[in-house]
Amino acid sequence: PDLTGHEKFGLGNVKYNISRIHVTAVELPSASISLLPGSGIKLVIGNASLTIDMNWNIRTWMFKDSGRGTVHISKVFVTAIFSTPLHNTCPTSSISLTSCRTTSGDIDIKLNGKT
């Protein structure tokens, strides 16, 4: 979905819109899944990266600008625990997220304006 909003800076408001958000690259160089006996599944992703392309525009009382942008997020680490309860009375299986921890190291943002 698009991101639209406004922020108050100094002498006025800045209205912004980020649209056409597309994930263009995902790298998972280190990923593992392990079983947790009697409780569920542990997923660990290390040193992942993600690249996103988007359109952006901003407007203030003094000026407006728009263009394309790229966001590259790297050194992403994720640890997630999923529970998989087993019920003899339930013919279907279910899975739920019990805990999740995510950290990222670097974020590089490049904005190109229209001329």
SERO-4910 file (N, C-alpha, C, O; in steps of 0.05 Angstrom, whole numbers):
BEGIN
 pado doro    nc1    nc2    nc3   cac1   cac2   cac3    cc1    cc2    cc3    oc1    oc2    oc3
  Pro    A     17    -24      0      0      0      0     17     25      0     40     25      8
  Asp    A      6     47     -9     20     73     -9     22     83     20      6     76     37
  Leu    A     42    100     24     46    113     50     41    142     46     55    155     30
  Thr    A     22    153     60     16    182     58     13    193     86      3    181    104
  Gly    A     23    218     89     21    231    115     32    259    115     38    270     94
  His    A     36    269    139     48    295    142     64    297    168     57    283    188
  Glu    A     84    313    169    101    317    192    104    347    196    105    362    176
  Lys    A    107    356    221    111    384    226    141    389    230    153    377    248
  Phe    A    152    407    214    180    414    216    183    444    216    173    458    199
  Gly    A    196    455    237    202    483    238    178    501    233    160    503    250
  Leu    A    177    514    210    156    534    204    131    523    192    112    538    187
  Gly    A    129    497    186    105    487    173    104    457    171    121    442    181
  Asn    A     83    448    157     79    420    152     92    410    127     93    425    107
  Val    A    101    386    127    111    373    103     92    350     97     90    331    113
  Lys    A     79    351     74     62    329     66     78    310     48     93    320     30
  Tyr    A     74    284     51     90    265     35     72    243     25     51    236     37
  Asn    A     80    230      3     67    207     -8     88    189    -20    105    198    -36
  Ile    A     88    164    -12    106    144    -23     88    123    -36     71    111    -23
  Ser    A     92    119    -63     74    101    -77     89     82    -96    114     85    -99
  Arg    A     75     64   -107     87     44   -125    111     30   -113    132     28   -125
  Ile    A    107     21    -88    128      8    -73    132    -21    -84    113    -36    -83
  His    A    156    -27    -93    161    -54   -104    187    -65    -92    208    -52    -92
  Val    A    186    -90    -82    210   -103    -73    224   -114    -98    212   -131   -112
  Thr    A    248   -105   -103    262   -113   -128    283   -134   -124    292   -147   -143
  Ala    A    292   -138    -99    313   -158    -93    312   -166    -64    308   -150    -46
  Val    A    315   -192    -60    317   -204    -33    340   -224    -33    341   -241    -50
  Glu    A    359   -221    -14    381   -240    -12    380   -252     16    380   -238     36
  Leu    A    381   -279     17    381   -294     42    406   -312     42    403   -336     38
  Pro    A    430   -301     46    454   -318     45    456   -339     67    470   -359     63
  Ser    A    443   -334     89    445   -353    111    417   -356    124    407   -338    137
  Ala    A    405   -379    120    379   -385    131    378   -414    140    388   -432    127
  Ser    A    365   -418    163    362   -445    173    335   -448    187    324   -430    199
  Ile    A    325   -473    187    301   -480    200    307   -504    218    319   -524    208
  Ser    A    299   -503    243    303   -526    260    278   -532    276    261   -514    281
  Leu    A    275   -557    283    251   -566    299    257   -562    328    279   -568    338
  Leu    A    237   -552    343    239   -550    372    221   -572    383    196   -569    382
  Pro    A    232   -593    393    216   -616    401    193   -609    420    196   -596    441
  Gly    A    170   -618    412    146   -614    428    133   -586    427    112   -581    438
  Ser    A    146   -567    413    135   -540    413    133   -527    386    113   -512    382
  Gly    A    151   -531    368    148   -517    342    173   -517    325    188   -536    323
  Ile    A    176   -494    311    197   -491    291    211   -464    296    199   -444    303
  Lys    A    238   -464    293    254   -440    295    265   -433    268    278   -450    255
  Leu    A    261   -409    259    272   -399    234    293   -377    240    287   -359    255
  Val    A    317   -380    229    338   -361    233    348   -352    206    356   -368    189
  Ile    A    348   -326    201    358   -314    176    380   -295    184    376   -277    201
  Gly    A    404   -298    172    426   -281    178    437   -266    154    439   -277    132
  Asn    A    445   -241    159    458   -224    139    442   -222    113    454   -222     91
  Ala    A    417   -219    116    399   -216     92    399   -187     83    408   -169     97
  Ser    A    389   -183     58    387   -156     48    361   -154     31    351   -174     21
  Leu    A    352   -129     27    327   -124     14    330    -97     -1    340    -78     10
  Thr    A    320    -96    -26    320    -72    -42    292    -65    -50    277    -82    -60
  Ile    A    284    -40    -46    257    -31    -52    258     -6    -70    274     12    -65
  Asp    A    242     -6    -92    240     18   -109    213     30   -104    194     17    -97
  Met    A    211     57   -108    186     71   -102    185     98   -116    206    108   -125
  Asn    A    161    110   -117    157    137   -125    153    153    -99    143    143    -80
  Trp    A    162    178    -99    158    195    -76    150    224    -84    158    233   -106
  Asn    A    136    237    -67    132    266    -71    127    279    -44    116    267    -26
  Ile    A    137    304    -42    133    320    -18    123    347    -26    127    357    -48
  Arg    A    109    360     -7     98    387    -12     99    402     14     90    392     35
  Thr    A    109    427     13    108    445     35     95    471     26     87    473      2
  Trp    A     92    490     43     81    516     35    100    531     16     91    548      1
  Met    A    126    523     15    145    537     -1    152    523    -27    158    537    -47
  Phe    A    152    496    -27    160    482    -52    147    454    -52    136    445    -32
  Lys    A    149    442    -75    141    414    -78    161    400    -96    174    413   -113
  Asp    A    165    374    -92    184    358   -108    175    330   -109    159    321    -91
  Ser    A    184    315   -129    177    287   -131    198    273   -148    215    285   -160
  Gly    A    197    246   -148    216    230   -163    214    201   -156    194    191   -147
  Arg    A    236    187   -162    238    158   -156    258    155   -134    276    172   -129
  Gly    A    256    132   -120    275    127    -98    281     97    -96    265     81   -105
  Thr    A    304     92    -84    312     64    -78    321     63    -49    336     80    -40
  Val    A    312     42    -35    320     37     -8    333      9     -7    321    -10    -16
  His    A    358      8      3    372    -17      6    377    -22     35    391     -6     48
  Ile    A    366    -43     46    370    -50     74    387    -75     75    381    -95     63
  Ser    A    409    -74     91    427    -97     92    434   -103    121    427    -89    140
  Lys    A    448   -126    125    454   -136    151    429   -141    168    428   -133    191
  Val    A    409   -153    155    384   -159    169    386   -187    181    394   -206    169
  Phe    A    378   -189    207    378   -214    222    351   -218    233    339   -200    245
  Val    A    340   -242    229    313   -249    239    314   -276    253    326   -295    244
  Thr    A    301   -277    276    297   -302    291    267   -303    297    256   -285    310
  Ala    A    254   -324    288    225   -327    292    220   -355    303    232   -375    294
  Ile    A    202   -357    322    193   -382    333    163   -386    327    147   -368    332
  Phe    A    157   -408    314    129   -415    307    120   -438    324    135   -458    327
  Ser    A     96   -437    335     86   -460    350     68   -476    332     53   -465    315
  Thr    A     69   -501    335     53   -520    319     38   -539    337     46   -562    341
  Pro    A     16   -529    349      2   -546    368    -11   -570    354    -22   -567    332
  Leu    A     -9   -593    366    -21   -617    355    -46   -624    371    -44   -628    396
  His    A    -68   -626    358    -93   -633    371   -104   -658    357   -108   -658    333
  Asn    A   -110   -678    373   -121   -703    361   -150   -698    351   -159   -713    334
  Thr    A   -163   -678    362   -191   -673    355   -193   -655    330   -215   -653    318
  Cys    A   -172   -642    322   -173   -624    300   -160   -636    275   -136   -643    276
  Pro    A   -175   -640    253   -164   -654    230   -144   -636    214   -129   -647    198
  Thr    A   -145   -610    219   -126   -592    204   -104   -583    223   -108   -581    247
  Ser    A    -81   -577    211    -59   -567    228    -59   -537    227    -69   -524    208
  Ser    A    -47   -525    247    -45   -496    248    -17   -488    257     -2   -504    268
  Ile    A    -10   -463    251     16   -453    259     12   -424    267     -3   -409    254
  Ser    A     26   -416    288     24   -388    297     51   -378    305     68   -393    315
  Leu    A     55   -352    301     81   -339    308     81   -334    338     64   -320    349
  Thr    A    101   -346    352    103   -343    381    121   -319    388    114   -303    406
  Ser    A    144   -317    374    161   -294    379    177   -288    353    182   -305    337
  Cys    A    185   -262    351    200   -254    328    219   -231    336    210   -212    349
  Arg    A    244   -233    328    263   -211    334    277   -205    308    288   -223    294
  Thr    A    278   -179    300    291   -170    276    309   -147    281    301   -128    296
  Thr    A    333   -147    270    350   -124    271    361   -119    243    364   -137    227
  Ser    A    368    -93    237    380    -87    212    404    -69    217    404    -53    236
  Gly    A    424    -72    201    449    -57    205    451    -32    189    456    -10    201
  Asp    A    447    -33    163    451    -10    146    426     -5    129    414    -23    119
  Ile    A    420     21    126    398     29    108    409     51     90    418     72     99
  Asp    A    408     47     64    418     66     44    394     76     28    380     60     15
  Ile    A    389    102     28    366    113     14    376    132     -8    392    150     -2
  Lys    A    367    128    -32    374    145    -54    348    157    -66    331    141    -75
  Leu    A    346    183    -67    323    196    -79    332    212   -104    351    228   -102
  Asn    A    318    207   -126    323    221   -150    299    239   -157    277    229   -159
  Gly    A    304    265   -159    282    283   -165    278    287   -194    296    282   -210
  Lys    A    255    297   -201    249    304   -229    262    331   -236    264    348   -218
  Thr    A    270    334   -261    282    360   -269    262    376   -285    269    398   -293
***
